[in-house]
Amino acid sequence: MALPHGADKAFGVYYSFLESRGRNVNLTAISGAEDVARMHFLDSLALLAALDFKGAKVVDVGSGAGFPGVPIKLAEPSVGLTLLDATGKRVAFLSELCALLGIDAACLHARAEVAARGEDMRECFDIVLSRAVARLNVLCELCLPFVRVGGVMVAMKGQDSQDELDEASGAIETLGAVLQGCVDYTLPGTDARRRAVLIRKTSKTPEKFPRRYAKIKKEPM
């Protein structure tokens, strides 16, 4: 995959900032240039082979250290990116990171189930991303309300996630979506097998969703 001019340098800056600041914010247990490149950067960029991001309005839910949203923005600058996280320290990290990299992205400090009820967020995005946040049935309730009808939710999982797919089938239907398919891949230089679960929004999500998180956790769909 050919990266835009200057992207290689930007990824180097990203790595250095993550190494120097990430431990203070508890962002990732992975360290070292090769491991970060493979397990974070290449894992994020693998989504570009699964979906067309050009010009898309994208929100990364539970963005943490910026994965997968920031690497995708660096590789496809036309993306309109919003980074959403419930932890203030992580949002501060993301804001500094975007400023350092010179990328235009909105960094929002909010819980997903609250943000999804805002007029400027609900059913407004072409693509909604989430990586390592929750089981798929819970994740669908948190993420699908952000997706416009016709848009796609992308959940990053392992290839051993069939039980989650089966468990989430009812939630996907209730929330106004269908399982479009899964794209499986292996991270280069590793035996780590990953899966991008693509869920297509086909109708509006009922207004009662998402519920309060305590309710979601206690009674998952």
N, C-alpha and C positions, 0 to 999 in steps of 0.2 A: 504493500500500500504506500503510495506516494504522499508524503506530508507536505503541507504548505511551506513556503519559504519562512525560515525562522522557527519552525515548530520544534526541530531537534534541540535548539538552544533553550526554548521555552520549557521543554520537558526536563532539561538539566536543572534549570532554575526551580522548577516545581519540586524535583527530587531534593535539592539542597534545602529548600524551605521546609519541606516535610520532615527531613531528618533533624533540622535544627529546632523546629517548633512542635512537631507532632507528638513527641513524648510528653510534653507539658500539657497537652490537651487530650491525651489518651485517644489518639486517632487510629493508630495501627500498630500491631505487634511485628509487622514485617519490616525489616531494615536491610540495608545493603543495596547498591545500585542495581545489580542483576535481579534480585528477588523483587524489588519494587517495580522494576520495568516489566517483569513477566507477570507477577501476581496482581498488580494494580493497573499499570498503564496498558499492557497488551490485552488484559482481560476486558478493560473498558472499551478499547478500540475494536475488539472483536464484534461489537454490536453494529459497527458500520457495514459489516458484510451481511447482517441480518435484516437491515432496514435502511431506507433512504432518509437521511437526516437533512438533506439540503433544504435550507430555508424554513425548517420546521421550528415551531414554538414548543420548547421542551422544558419540563420541570423534573428535577432530580429530587425525589422524596427521601428524606433521611440521608442527605448527601455526605455527612461526616467530613472526610478529608477531601471531598470533591469527586469521588468515584461513583459512577462513570461519567458524570456530566462534564467536568472540566477537561479531561482528555479528549472527549468527543468535540467540545468547542474548539480546542486547539487544532484538531484535525479537520474540522468542518466549521470554519469561522462564520458561515451564514446562519448557523443555529442561533435562535433567540433563547437564551438560557436563563432559567430560574433555579437557584439552589435553595432548598428548603430543609431546615433542621430545627429540632426542638431544643437544642442545647446552645445557649448563648456563646459559650467559649468556641464552639465549633463554627458558628456563624461568623464570629469575629475573625477566626482563622481564615475562613473562606473569603471574607471581604478583603483581608490583607493579601491573600494569595492572588485574587483576581486583579487587584491593583498592581501587584508586583509583575504579573504576567501581561498586563495591559489588555485584559479582555473585558468586554462589557457583559456583565451578568448581574441579575438581581439576587441578592443574598437575604433570605427572609428567615427571621427567628419566629417560628410558630409550630404548633402541633398540626400534623396533617389533617386530623379529623375536624379541627377548627378552621384551618385555612381553606379547606374544601367547601366551606359554606359561604365564602366570600364571593361577591358578584364578579370580581376581577380574577377569580381563580377557578370557580366551578365550571366544569365542562368547557374550558378555554384552551386546552393544550392539544397539540397534534400527537405528541409522544410524552408519556410519563414513564420515568425510569426509577427503578429501585433495586438496591443491591444489599443483600444480607441484613434485612430489616426485620422480617417476621415470616411466619408460615404463610403459604400462599392464600389461604382462605381469609386470614386477617389482612394481608397485604392488599388483596382485591378491594376490600371495603375501604381501606385508607386511600388507595390510589385511583380506582376507577371513577370516582366522582370528579376528578380533575380532567378526565379525558373527554374531548369533544366527541360527538357522534361521528363515527368514521375514523377516529383516531385509534392509537394503539398504546396499551400498557405493556412495558417490557420488564419482566421480573427475572433477575439474574440468580440462577440456582445451580446446584450440582446435577449431574446426569442421573443420580439416584433419587430423583424427586418425583417419581411417578405416584407415590402415595399422596404427596401434596396436591398433585394435579387431580387425582381422584377425589380427594377430600374437598377441593375447592370448586368442583363442578357446579354444585347448587348455587354457591355464592356468585360465580361468574354469570350464570343465567339470571339470577334475581337482580343483579346490579346492572343489567342491560348490555351484556357482552357475550362473546363466544370465543372459545379457544381457537386461535388462528393456526397455531402450530408451535413446534419447538425447533430451535437451531442448536445442535450440539457441536462442541469444539473442544480441542485439547490445547492448553497453553504451551507455546513453543518451549522446548527444552525442559519440560516437566511431564509428569504423568497426571497432572491435575485436569480432570475432565469437567467441563462446564456446560451449562445449558441456558439459553435465552428463551424464556417462555413468552410468546407473543399472544396477547389477548386483545381482540378487536372490539371496540365499542359499537354496538348496533342500534341502541336506543337510549334515551335519557335514563339516568339513574334515579330511582324513586327518591323523593325529597327527604324521606326519613333517614336516608343513609348519607354520610356515615353517622353511626351512633356515637355516644360518648365512649371514650376508650375503655373505661371500666366495664361498660356493657359489652363492648367488642371482645374484651379479654375473657369475661365471665361466660358469655354466650356466643362464641364464634359461629359464624354462619356455616 
